[in-house]
Amino acid sequence: MLILSIETSCDETAVSLIEAHGDFPQAKYDILGNALWSQIDVHREYGGVFPMLAKREHVATIVPMLEKALTESGLEGRENDRIISELIKQELQTILYREPELIDSLFAFHKKYGSYDIDLIAVTSGPGLEPALWVGVNFARALALLWNVPIVPVNHMEGHVLSSVFDIERDDMLSDIAFPTISLLISGGHTELILMKNWGQYEKIGQTRDDAVGEAYDKVARMLGLQYPGGPEIAKRAEKARKEKFPKFADFPTPMLNSGDLDFSFSGLKTAVRYAVQEKTLSEIDVAAIARDFEDAVTTVLLKKSITAMEKHGAETLIVGGGVSANQHLRRMFEAAFLTALPHTTVYFPQPRLSTDNSIMIALAGHARAASALAPRGSDVIRADGNKSLS
């Protein structure tokens, strides 16, 4: 099965072409084409992602990313199918009424390459920034109609779960996953613990009550005068503080560590950092020490809650996904702690390139949901949902 996948939930425009051999979850996957455009440089001067600016960038780059992914794959279009009927043109214009700038570029692309023999189109429908999500959703709907291909909407967070256990070099990618499984999903917009009783069966058992952990990283980085995105900047300085054994700057709190539930809160930790740095002139050593002390507090909370969730539900597998899963200190601490506390469990982290938003993970989730794909003209029921929940 050839799957074209599209991801536009935040500030990455990504398009991939994946070939799935076999049925989920026993399938083997080949990445034929993969294109990604990051908007980090665009948003950096603002210290965060502006939804309408993100939408503008997605509109400008999604057709070039489609062309790049398909060219990389070597798949050729049907050149004898480059004429669009007036009826289809009218339907496409209706689909893309939110993104009228896409119409001419899509028509030009089709005139150049024609249609493609794709078996399935998978697209992120949520959660995320709705203006950004709509670009991907409507573009996928337009391609589905133009190429007469079924389309399936997928949950961005399910993509993160599956990308954490994806390994292109393994034939038995999912065969050794033991259920029940706990997933810790940590990103700029999410911090949640998910109980998985089987593939596709999700129950949210813990979540942040305020800031997501990635959001806290960004806000603390801003307090320290570091650029966006904050996660890599905090991590780099925290590693330096550990390596050079800088003295502790402050005893930051570990919110809700012993709350008796599986929820999180990071606003108090963020506030503690603000009080610790206000009206102070910080040296580079101070900044590095604060970054380390903050990161240690975050890791302590995430680790304690994850172990508690595993013990409470008798899980033998932990899947960590989302952009913050790329943090090397967190990964080291989790792997070491689980060897001691729960030595019979397996902990999965994504490959670094799959920890942040990408369309490969959307293809995996699309394949898992292929049975619920819609016909091209039934795609009008697919809607972007910024608050879409996994459970």
KEKE-3310 file (N, C-alpha, C; in steps of 0.2 Angstrom, whole numbers, plus 5000, padded with zeros to 4 digits):
npx = (5004:5003:5006:5002:5006:5002:5006:5002:5001:5007:5021:5028:5029:5025:5027:5025:5029:5025:5028:5019:5020:5011:4999:4993:4996:5008:5015:5028:5038:5043:5052:5049:5049:5052:5048:5051:5048:5053:5047:5054:5063:5056:5046:5054:5059:5048:5046:5038:5025:5014:4998:4991:5002:5009:4999:5000:5013:5012:5003:5011:5021:5017:5014:5027:5033:5026:5029:5043:5044:5037:5045:5057:5054:5053:5042:5031:5020:5004:5004:4995:4984:4982:4972:4960:4943:4929:4920:4926:4936:4928:4923:4935:4939:4929:4932:4945:4942:4946:4959:4963:4974:4981:4975:4979:4992:4991:4984:4993:5003:4997:4995:5008:5012:5001:4990:4993:4996:4991:4987:4982:4978:4984:4981:4984:4972:4970:4976:4981:4986:4972:4970:4982:4980:4969:4974:4982:4972:4962:4970:4973:4961:4958:4967:4963:4951:4955:4964:4956:4957:4956:4954:4960:4958:4969:4975:4986:4993:4992:5001:5013:5014:5016:5027:5037:5040:5044:5055:5064:5073:5069:5060:5050:5043:5032:5029:5034:5028:5021:5005:4995:5000:5009:5009:5019:5016:5024:5026:5026:5013:5007:5006:5004:4998:4994:4984:4986:4977:4977:4982:4976:4967:4964:4966:4965:4974:4981:4986:4992:4988:4989:5001:5009:5023:5033:5030:5033:5046:5049:5045:5053:5065:5064:5064:5077:5083:5085:5084:5070:5066:5064:5067:5079:5089:5088:5092:5105:5112:5110:5116:5130:5131:5130:5141:5152:5150:5143:5138:5123:5109:5096:5084:5072:5054:5045:5031:5016:5021:5019:5005:4996:4988:4989:4991:4998:5008:5015:5015:5018:5032:5037:5034:5042:5055:5054:5054:5066:5075:5072:5076:5089:5106:5112:5125:5133:5136:5127:5115:5116:5116:5103:5096:5099:5094:5081:5078:5081:5071:5059:5061:5062:5048:5041:5047:5043:5029:5027:5032:5024:5012:5014:5016:5003:4995:5000:5008:5020:5027:5033:5030:5038:5034:5034:5040:5048:5053:5065:5075:5090:5095:5083:5080:5091:5090:5077:5079:5089:5083:5072:5078:5082:5070:5059:5064:5060:5053:5050:5057:5052:5059:5058:5067:5079:5075:5062:5056:5051:5038:5032:5029:5030:5026:5013:5009:5011:5001:4990:4990:4987:4974:4967:4956:4946:4945:4939:4929:4934:4924:4918:4925:4922:4917:4928:4936:4946:4952:4957:4958:4957:4956:4965:4960)
npy = (4994:5011:5026:5042:5055:5069:5083:5097:5103:5112:5121:5115:5110:5095:5082:5065:5050:5034:5016:5003:4986:4973:4970:4982:4977:4971:4975:4980:4994:5006:5020:5030:5043:5059:5075:5090:5106:5117:5130:5137:5147:5158:5160:5163:5176:5181:5173:5162:5152:5160:5157:5162:5166:5154:5147:5154:5151:5137:5137:5142:5133:5119:5113:5113:5105:5093:5090:5088:5077:5067:5067:5063:5050:5044:5040:5041:5053:5051:5056:5057:5061:5074:5084:5094:5092:5104:5103:5096:5106:5116:5110:5108:5121:5125:5116:5122:5135:5141:5143:5150:5154:5142:5136:5139:5135:5121:5117:5120:5111:5099:5100:5099:5086:5077:5064:5053:5036:5033:5024:5028:5042:5051:5062:5074:5079:5084:5085:5103:5119:5127:5135:5131:5117:5116:5120:5108:5098:5102:5103:5089:5084:5090:5084:5071:5070:5075:5065:5054:5046:5037:5044:5047:5054:5057:5056:5067:5064:5050:5048:5051:5042:5030:5033:5032:5019:5015:5008:5007:4997:4986:4971:4966:4976:4980:4968:4964:4972:4973:4973:4978:4995:5010:5026:5041:5057:5070:5087:5103:5107:5097:5087:5072:5056:5041:5026:5011:4998:4990:4991:5006:5008:5019:5027:5041:5045:5054:5071:5088:5101:5114:5122:5114:5103:5106:5119:5125:5124:5133:5145:5147:5148:5160:5169:5168:5174:5166:5160:5155:5139:5134:5122:5115:5124:5126:5113:5112:5120:5115:5103:5107:5113:5101:5094:5102:5104:5114:5125:5123:5133:5136:5128:5121:5119:5103:5101:5093:5081:5071:5070:5060:5057:5056:5067:5083:5098:5113:5126:5132:5129:5136:5149:5149:5149:5162:5170:5167:5173:5186:5203:5201:5200:5189:5178:5168:5156:5156:5155:5143:5134:5137:5132:5118:5115:5118:5108:5096:5096:5095:5083:5074:5074:5070:5057:5051:5051:5043:5030:5027:5026:5015:5005:5005:5001:4989:4988:4984:4990:5006:5019:5033:5049:5063:5080:5084:5072:5071:5076:5073:5071:5068:5056:5048:5047:5041:5028:5023:5023:5015:5003:5000:5002:4996:4983:4973:4979:4988:5002:5014:5026:5038:5039:5052:5060:5058:5063:5076:5085:5077:5069:5056:5049:5051:5044:5031:5031:5033:5021:5012:5016:5013:5006:5014:5023:5036:5039:5049:5059:5059:5066:5078:5077:5077:5087:5100:5100:5108:5104:5090:5075:5060:5050)
npz = (5000:4995:5004:5005:5015:5026:5036:5045:5058:5066:5066:5056:5039:5032:5021:5015:5007:5009:5009:5013:5018:5020:5034:5047:5064:5059:5049:5037:5034:5021:5018:5005:5000:5008:5014:5022:5029:5040:5050:5060:5060:5055:5065:5076:5080:5086:5097:5098:5091:5079:5075:5062:5055:5054:5046:5034:5030:5028:5017:5007:5006:5005:4992:4986:4995:4993:4979:4981:4989:4981:4970:4975:4978:4966:4960:4946:4939:4930:4915:4905:4911:4914:4913:4920:4924:4922:4931:4942:4944:4950:4961:4968:4970:4979:4990:4994:4998:5010:5008:4996:4989:4986:4975:4962:4962:4964:4953:4943:4947:4945:4931:4927:4931:4932:4938:4952:4956:4970:4985:4997:5006:5020:5033:5046:5057:5069:5086:5087:5079:5073:5061:5055:5054:5045:5033:5029:5030:5020:5009:5008:5006:4993:4985:4986:4980:4967:4963:4965:4977:4992:5008:5025:5041:5054:5071:5078:5090:5091:5080:5086:5096:5088:5080:5090:5091:5079:5068:5054:5051:5056:5055:5064:5070:5079:5085:5098:5107:5123:5130:5144:5139:5143:5138:5137:5133:5127:5124:5115:5116:5124:5138:5144:5150:5144:5144:5136:5130:5119:5102:5096:5106:5118:5133:5142:5156:5164:5164:5160:5170:5167:5160:5146:5146:5136:5133:5145:5145:5134:5139:5151:5145:5138:5149:5152:5142:5131:5114:5104:5098:5115:5121:5115:5118:5132:5136:5130:5138:5151:5150:5149:5162:5170:5165:5169:5182:5189:5203:5212:5207:5212:5222:5215:5214:5213:5206:5211:5213:5223:5222:5222:5211:5193:5186:5180:5183:5178:5179:5192:5194:5183:5188:5199:5194:5188:5199:5204:5196:5194:5193:5194:5188:5177:5175:5162:5168:5178:5170:5164:5175:5181:5170:5171:5184:5183:5172:5179:5189:5181:5174:5185:5190:5178:5177:5189:5189:5178:5181:5192:5185:5177:5187:5193:5183:5179:5168:5155:5146:5141:5131:5125:5118:5107:5105:5116:5120:5114:5122:5129:5142:5149:5143:5146:5160:5162:5156:5164:5177:5175:5173:5186:5194:5187:5181:5171:5161:5146:5138:5126:5115:5102:5086:5084:5073:5072:5083:5084:5076:5061:5045:5043:5054:5053:5042:5047:5057:5049:5041:5051:5053:5042:5038:5041:5031:5020:5006:4991:4989:5000:5009:5014:5027:5035:5047:5054:5070:5083:5097:5097:5105:5110:5117)
capx = (5000:5007:5002:5004:5004:5002:5006:5003:4998:5010:5026:5032:5025:5028:5024:5029:5027:5027:5025:5017:5020:5007:4993:4995:5003:5013:5018:5035:5037:5048:5051:5051:5050:5051:5050:5049:5050:5052:5046:5057:5067:5050:5043:5059:5059:5042:5047:5033:5021:5008:4994:4990:5008:5010:4995:5003:5019:5010:5000:5017:5026:5014:5015:5034:5035:5023:5033:5049:5043:5036:5051:5062:5051:5054:5035:5029:5013:5001:5005:4989:4979:4983:4967:4955:4936:4927:4916:4931:4939:4923:4923:4942:4938:4925:4936:4950:4939:4949:4966:4962:4981:4983:4971:4983:4998:4989:4982:5000:5007:4993:4996:5015:5013:4996:4988:4997:4993:4992:4982:4978:4980:4983:4982:4983:4966:4971:4976:4985:4983:4967:4972:4987:4977:4965:4978:4983:4966:4959:4974:4972:4954:4958:4971:4959:4946:4959:4967:4952:4960:4953:4957:4959:4960:4972:4976:4993:4996:4993:5007:5019:5015:5018:5034:5042:5042:5045:5062:5064:5077:5066:5054:5046:5043:5027:5027:5036:5024:5016:4999:4994:5006:5008:5012:5020:5017:5027:5027:5025:5006:5004:5009:4998:4999:4989:4984:4984:4975:4978:4983:4970:4963:4967:4962:4969:4974:4984:4987:4994:4982:4990:5006:5013:5031:5037:5028:5036:5053:5050:5044:5059:5070:5063:5066:5084:5086:5087:5080:5065:5062:5067:5069:5086:5093:5089:5096:5112:5116:5110:5122:5136:5131:5132:5148:5157:5148:5142:5134:5116:5107:5090:5080:5065:5049:5043:5024:5012:5025:5016:4998:4991:4985:4994:4991:5005:5007:5021:5015:5022:5039:5039:5034:5048:5061:5054:5055:5073:5079:5070:5080:5096:5110:5114:5131:5132:5136:5120:5110:5117:5114:5096:5093:5100:5090:5074:5077:5081:5064:5054:5063:5059:5041:5039:5049:5039:5022:5027:5033:5017:5007:5016:5014:4996:4991:5003:5011:5027:5030:5032:5032:5038:5034:5033:5046:5052:5057:5072:5079:5095:5095:5077:5081:5096:5087:5072:5082:5093:5078:5068:5082:5082:5064:5055:5069:5057:5049:5054:5055:5054:5060:5058:5073:5079:5072:5055:5053:5047:5032:5034:5023:5031:5022:5006:5008:5010:4994:4985:4990:4983:4967:4966:4950:4940:4946:4933:4929:4936:4919:4915:4930:4919:4916:4934:4937:4951:4950:4963:4958:4956:4959:4967:4955)
capy = (5000:5017:5031:5049:5058:5076:5085:5104:5104:5118:5125:5111:5107:5089:5077:5059:5044:5028:5010:4998:4979:4969:4974:4984:4980:4967:4978:4983:5001:5009:5027:5032:5051:5063:5082:5094:5113:5120:5137:5139:5154:5163:5162:5164:5183:5182:5169:5157:5151:5163:5153:5164:5166:5147:5145:5157:5147:5131:5138:5143:5127:5113:5111:5112:5099:5087:5089:5086:5070:5063:5067:5059:5043:5041:5038:5046:5054:5049:5062:5057:5063:5081:5089:5094:5094:5110:5101:5095:5112:5119:5106:5110:5128:5125:5113:5126:5142:5144:5143:5151:5154:5135:5134:5140:5131:5114:5116:5120:5105:5094:5101:5097:5079:5073:5061:5048:5030:5032:5020:5031:5049:5052:5069:5076:5083:5087:5092:5108:5125:5126:5138:5127:5111:5117:5119:5101:5095:5104:5101:5082:5083:5092:5079:5064:5071:5076:5058:5048:5041:5037:5048:5045:5059:5054:5060:5069:5061:5043:5047:5051:5035:5025:5034:5030:5011:5013:5006:5005:4992:4980:4968:4965:4983:4980:4962:4963:4977:4970:4977:4986:4999:5017:5031:5047:5061:5077:5091:5110:5108:5092:5083:5067:5049:5037:5019:5008:4991:4987:4996:5010:5008:5024:5030:5047:5043:5059:5076:5094:5105:5121:5123:5108:5104:5110:5126:5128:5125:5139:5151:5148:5150:5167:5172:5167:5177:5162:5160:5150:5135:5134:5115:5113:5129:5124:5106:5113:5124:5111:5098:5110:5113:5095:5092:5106:5103:5121:5124:5123:5140:5136:5122:5122:5114:5097:5101:5087:5075:5067:5072:5054:5056:5056:5074:5087:5105:5116:5134:5134:5128:5141:5155:5149:5151:5169:5173:5166:5177:5193:5209:5198:5200:5182:5176:5162:5150:5156:5153:5135:5131:5137:5127:5111:5114:5117:5102:5091:5096:5092:5076:5070:5074:5065:5050:5048:5049:5037:5024:5026:5024:5008:5001:5005:4997:4983:4989:4981:4994:5013:5023:5041:5052:5070:5084:5084:5066:5071:5078:5067:5070:5064:5049:5044:5046:5036:5022:5021:5022:5009:4997:4999:5001:4991:4980:4969:4983:4990:5009:5016:5033:5039:5041:5059:5064:5057:5065:5082:5084:5074:5066:5049:5046:5052:5038:5025:5031:5032:5014:5009:5018:5013:5003:5019:5028:5039:5040:5056:5064:5059:5069:5084:5076:5078:5093:5101:5100:5110:5101:5083:5071:5054:5045)
capz = (5000:4995:5008:5005:5022:5026:5042:5046:5064:5070:5062:5051:5034:5030:5016:5014:5003:5013:5006:5019:5016:5025:5038:5053:5066:5057:5043:5036:5030:5017:5016:4998:4999:5014:5014:5028:5029:5047:5051:5066:5059:5054:5072:5081:5082:5090:5103:5098:5084:5078:5070:5055:5051:5052:5040:5028:5028:5026:5011:5003:5005:5005:4986:4985:4999:4989:4974:4983:4992:4975:4966:4979:4978:4960:4957:4941:4938:4924:4911:4901:4916:4917:4912:4925:4921:4925:4937:4947:4946:4954:4968:4971:4973:4985:4995:4995:4999:5015:5006:4988:4986:4984:4969:4956:4963:4964:4946:4940:4949:4941:4924:4925:4933:4931:4944:4955:4959:4978:4988:5003:5009:5028:5035:5053:5058:5076:5089:5084:5078:5068:5055:5051:5052:5040:5027:5027:5029:5014:5003:5007:5003:4986:4982:4986:4974:4961:4961:4966:4982:4999:5013:5032:5045:5060:5077:5078:5095:5089:5076:5090:5099:5083:5078:5095:5091:5072:5066:5047:5050:5060:5052:5069:5073:5084:5088:5104:5112:5127:5133:5143:5138:5145:5133:5140:5127:5130:5118:5117:5118:5127:5143:5146:5151:5140:5145:5129:5131:5113:5097:5094:5112:5122:5139:5146:5164:5167:5160:5163:5172:5165:5155:5144:5148:5131:5134:5151:5142:5130:5144:5155:5140:5137:5155:5153:5137:5126:5109:5103:5103:5121:5123:5114:5121:5139:5136:5129:5144:5156:5149:5151:5169:5173:5164:5172:5189:5191:5209:5211:5208:5216:5224:5211:5216:5209:5207:5210:5213:5227:5223:5223:5205:5187:5183:5180:5183:5177:5180:5198:5192:5179:5192:5204:5190:5187:5205:5206:5191:5193:5196:5194:5182:5176:5171:5158:5173:5181:5166:5163:5182:5181:5165:5174:5190:5180:5169:5184:5192:5176:5173:5192:5190:5173:5179:5195:5187:5173:5185:5196:5180:5175:5193:5194:5178:5178:5161:5154:5141:5141:5125:5126:5112:5107:5104:5122:5121:5111:5127:5131:5149:5151:5140:5151:5167:5161:5154:5170:5182:5173:5174:5193:5197:5184:5176:5166:5157:5140:5136:5119:5113:5095:5083:5085:5068:5072:5089:5082:5071:5054:5041:5043:5059:5051:5038:5051:5060:5043:5040:5057:5053:5035:5037:5042:5026:5017:4998:4990:4989:5007:5013:5017:5034:5039:5049:5058:5077:5087:5103:5096:5110:5108:5121)
cpx = (5004:5003:5006:5002:5006:5002:5007:5000:5000:5014:5030:5027:5029:5024:5028:5026:5030:5024:5025:5017:5017:5002:4996:4992:5009:5017:5025:5034:5044:5047:5053:5052:5048:5053:5047:5052:5048:5052:5049:5060:5061:5047:5048:5059:5053:5042:5042:5029:5015:5004:4993:4996:5010:5006:4998:5009:5017:5007:5006:5021:5024:5015:5022:5036:5032:5027:5040:5049:5041:5042:5057:5060:5053:5047:5033:5022:5010:5000:4998:4983:4980:4978:4962:4948:4934:4923:4921:4934:4934:4923:4930:4942:4934:4929:4941:4948:4943:4957:4966:4969:4983:4980:4976:4989:4997:4987:4988:5003:5003:4994:5003:5015:5008:4994:4993:4993:4995:4986:4978:4982:4979:4985:4980:4977:4966:4975:4981:4982:4978:4968:4977:4984:4973:4968:4979:4977:4963:4963:4974:4966:4954:4962:4967:4954:4950:4961:4962:4955:4957:4957:4956:4962:4963:4974:4984:4997:4997:5000:5013:5020:5018:5025:5039:5044:5043:5053:5062:5068:5075:5060:5048:5044:5038:5026:5029:5033:5020:5011:4997:5000:5004:5012:5013:5021:5018:5029:5026:5018:5003:5008:5003:5001:4993:4990:4982:4983:4976:4980:4976:4965:4966:4963:4967:4969:4978:4986:4989:4987:4983:4995:5008:5020:5035:5036:5032:5044:5054:5049:5050:5065:5070:5065:5073:5087:5088:5082:5075:5067:5067:5070:5077:5091:5094:5093:5103:5116:5115:5115:5129:5137:5133:5139:5153:5155:5147:5137:5127:5114:5101:5087:5073:5060:5048:5035:5021:5015:5022:5008:4993:4987:4991:4994:4998:5003:5014:5021:5019:5029:5041:5039:5040:5054:5060:5056:5063:5077:5078:5074:5087:5100:5113:5120:5129:5132:5129:5115:5110:5115:5107:5093:5094:5095:5083:5073:5077:5074:5059:5055:5060:5052:5038:5041:5044:5032:5022:5028:5027:5012:5008:5014:5007:4992:4994:5006:5018:5031:5028:5034:5032:5039:5033:5040:5051:5056:5064:5077:5084:5095:5089:5078:5086:5093:5081:5075:5086:5088:5074:5072:5082:5075:5059:5059:5066:5052:5054:5052:5057:5054:5060:5065:5073:5075:5065:5052:5049:5042:5035:5028:5024:5026:5014:5004:5007:5003:4989:4984:4986:4976:4964:4958:4944:4941:4940:4934:4931:4930:4915:4920:4928:4917:4922:4935:4943:4949:4956:4964:4956:4959:4960:4962:4948)
cpy = (5006:5022:5037:5052:5065:5079:5093:5106:5110:5122:5121:5109:5101:5085:5071:5054:5038:5021:5005:4991:4975:4973:4976:4979:4976:4970:4980:4989:5003:5016:5029:5039:5054:5070:5085:5101:5115:5128:5141:5146:5159:5165:5164:5171:5185:5178:5164:5157:5155:5159:5155:5165:5159:5145:5148:5153:5140:5131:5138:5137:5120:5110:5109:5105:5092:5085:5086:5078:5065:5062:5062:5051:5040:5039:5044:5047:5051:5055:5063:5059:5070:5086:5088:5096:5100:5108:5100:5101:5116:5116:5108:5117:5129:5122:5118:5134:5145:5146:5145:5152:5147:5133:5134:5135:5124:5113:5116:5114:5099:5094:5098:5089:5075:5070:5055:5042:5029:5028:5023:5038:5049:5059:5070:5081:5086:5083:5096:5115:5125:5129:5134:5120:5111:5117:5112:5097:5096:5102:5093:5081:5084:5086:5072:5065:5071:5069:5053:5043:5042:5041:5046:5051:5055:5059:5061:5065:5054:5043:5047:5045:5030:5026:5032:5023:5010:5013:5003:4998:4985:4977:4967:4971:4983:4973:4960:4968:4973:4975:4974:4989:5006:5021:5038:5052:5068:5081:5099:5111:5102:5089:5078:5060:5045:5029:5016:5000:4987:4993:5000:5011:5013:5026:5035:5046:5049:5065:5083:5098:5113:5121:5116:5109:5107:5117:5129:5129:5132:5146:5153:5150:5157:5171:5173:5171:5173:5162:5154:5145:5134:5128:5114:5118:5128:5118:5107:5116:5119:5105:5101:5111:5107:5093:5096:5107:5110:5120:5125:5131:5141:5129:5123:5117:5108:5097:5095:5081:5069:5068:5066:5053:5056:5062:5077:5094:5108:5123:5136:5134:5134:5148:5155:5151:5159:5173:5173:5171:5184:5198:5206:5199:5193:5181:5170:5156:5150:5153:5145:5132:5131:5132:5120:5110:5114:5110:5096:5090:5093:5085:5071:5069:5069:5058:5047:5046:5043:5030:5022:5023:5017:5003:5000:5001:4991:4983:4986:4985:5001:5016:5030:5044:5060:5074:5084:5077:5066:5073:5072:5066:5066:5057:5045:5042:5041:5029:5019:5019:5016:5002:4995:4997:4996:4987:4975:4973:4985:4997:5011:5023:5033:5040:5049:5063:5063:5059:5072:5080:5082:5071:5058:5046:5047:5046:5032:5025:5031:5025:5010:5010:5017:5010:5008:5025:5030:5039:5047:5061:5063:5063:5075:5083:5077:5085:5094:5102:5101:5106:5093:5079:5064:5049:5047)
cpz = (5000:4999:5007:5011:5022:5033:5042:5053:5068:5065:5058:5045:5031:5025:5015:5010:5006:5009:5012:5016:5022:5029:5044:5059:5064:5051:5043:5032:5027:5016:5009:4997:5006:5013:5019:5028:5036:5046:5057:5065:5058:5061:5077:5084:5086:5097:5104:5092:5084:5073:5063:5051:5049:5046:5034:5025:5025:5018:5006:5001:5004:4998:4984:4989:4996:4983:4976:4985:4986:4971:4969:4979:4971:4956:4952:4940:4931:4920:4906:4905:4919:4916:4917:4923:4925:4931:4943:4949:4951:4961:4972:4974:4979:4991:4998:4996:5005:5013:4998:4985:4983:4977:4963:4956:4962:4956:4942:4941:4945:4934:4922:4926:4932:4938:4946:4957:4966:4980:4994:5004:5016:5029:5043:5053:5065:5080:5086:5083:5072:5062:5051:5049:5046:5033:5024:5026:5022:5008:5002:5004:4995:4982:4981:4981:4968:4958:4962:4971:4988:5003:5020:5036:5051:5065:5077:5084:5094:5085:5081:5094:5094:5081:5083:5095:5084:5071:5059:5046:5053:5056:5058:5073:5079:5087:5095:5109:5116:5130:5140:5143:5141:5140:5137:5134:5129:5124:5120:5119:5122:5133:5146:5146:5148:5142:5138:5131:5125:5108:5095:5100:5117:5127:5142:5153:5167:5162:5163:5165:5170:5159:5153:5145:5142:5131:5140:5149:5138:5134:5148:5151:5139:5143:5155:5147:5131:5120:5108:5097:5109:5123:5122:5117:5129:5140:5135:5135:5150:5156:5151:5159:5173:5171:5168:5180:5192:5198:5207:5212:5213:5217:5221:5214:5211:5209:5206:5211:5217:5228:5223:5216:5199:5183:5184:5181:5183:5178:5186:5197:5188:5183:5197:5200:5189:5193:5207:5202:5191:5197:5197:5187:5181:5172:5167:5163:5176:5177:5165:5170:5182:5176:5168:5179:5188:5177:5174:5187:5187:5175:5179:5192:5184:5174:5184:5193:5182:5177:5189:5191:5178:5181:5194:5190:5176:5171:5161:5149:5142:5134:5126:5119:5112:5107:5110:5123:5118:5116:5130:5138:5152:5149:5145:5157:5167:5160:5160:5176:5181:5174:5181:5196:5194:5178:5171:5161:5151:5139:5129:5118:5105:5093:5083:5079:5068:5079:5088:5077:5064:5051:5041:5048:5057:5046:5042:5054:5055:5041:5045:5056:5046:5034:5038:5036:5023:5009:4997:4991:4996:5012:5016:5024:5038:5041:5054:5065:5081:5094:5103:5102:5108:5111:5119)
residu = (MET:LEU:ILE:LEU:SER:ILE:GLU:THR:SER:CYS:ASP:GLU:THR:ALA:VAL:SER:LEU:ILE:GLU:ALA:HIS:GLY:ASP:PHE:PRO:GLN:ALA:LYS:TYR:ASP:ILE:LEU:GLY:ASN:ALA:LEU:TRP:SER:GLN:ILE:ASP:VAL:HIS:ARG:GLU:TYR:GLY:GLY:VAL:PHE:PRO:MET:LEU:ALA:LYS:ARG:GLU:HIS:VAL:ALA:THR:ILE:VAL:PRO:MET:LEU:GLU:LYS:ALA:LEU:THR:GLU:SER:GLY:LEU:GLU:GLY:ARG:GLU:ASN:ASP:ARG:ILE:ILE:SER:GLU:LEU:ILE:LYS:GLN:GLU:LEU:GLN:THR:ILE:LEU:TYR:ARG:GLU:PRO:GLU:LEU:ILE:ASP:SER:LEU:PHE:ALA:PHE:HIS:LYS:LYS:TYR:GLY:SER:TYR:ASP:ILE:ASP:LEU:ILE:ALA:VAL:THR:SER:GLY:PRO:GLY:LEU:GLU:PRO:ALA:LEU:TRP:VAL:GLY:VAL:ASN:PHE:ALA:ARG:ALA:LEU:ALA:LEU:LEU:TRP:ASN:VAL:PRO:ILE:VAL:PRO:VAL:ASN:HIS:MET:GLU:GLY:HIS:VAL:LEU:SER:SER:VAL:PHE:ASP:ILE:GLU:ARG:ASP:ASP:MET:LEU:SER:ASP:ILE:ALA:PHE:PRO:THR:ILE:SER:LEU:LEU:ILE:SER:GLY:GLY:HIS:THR:GLU:LEU:ILE:LEU:MET:LYS:ASN:TRP:GLY:GLN:TYR:GLU:LYS:ILE:GLY:GLN:THR:ARG:ASP:ASP:ALA:VAL:GLY:GLU:ALA:TYR:ASP:LYS:VAL:ALA:ARG:MET:LEU:GLY:LEU:GLN:TYR:PRO:GLY:GLY:PRO:GLU:ILE:ALA:LYS:ARG:ALA:GLU:LYS:ALA:ARG:LYS:GLU:LYS:PHE:PRO:LYS:PHE:ALA:ASP:PHE:PRO:THR:PRO:MET:LEU:ASN:SER:GLY:ASP:LEU:ASP:PHE:SER:PHE:SER:GLY:LEU:LYS:THR:ALA:VAL:ARG:TYR:ALA:VAL:GLN:GLU:LYS:THR:LEU:SER:GLU:ILE:ASP:VAL:ALA:ALA:ILE:ALA:ARG:ASP:PHE:GLU:ASP:ALA:VAL:THR:THR:VAL:LEU:LEU:LYS:LYS:SER:ILE:THR:ALA:MET:GLU:LYS:HIS:GLY:ALA:GLU:THR:LEU:ILE:VAL:GLY:GLY:GLY:VAL:SER:ALA:ASN:GLN:HIS:LEU:ARG:ARG:MET:PHE:GLU:ALA:ALA:PHE:LEU:THR:ALA:LEU:PRO:HIS:THR:THR:VAL:TYR:PHE:PRO:GLN:PRO:ARG:LEU:SER:THR:ASP:ASN:SER:ILE:MET:ILE:ALA:LEU:ALA:GLY:HIS:ALA:ARG:ALA:ALA:SER:ALA:LEU:ALA:PRO:ARG:GLY:SER:ASP:VAL:ILE:ARG:ALA:ASP:GLY:ASN:LYS:SER:LEU:SER)
# end
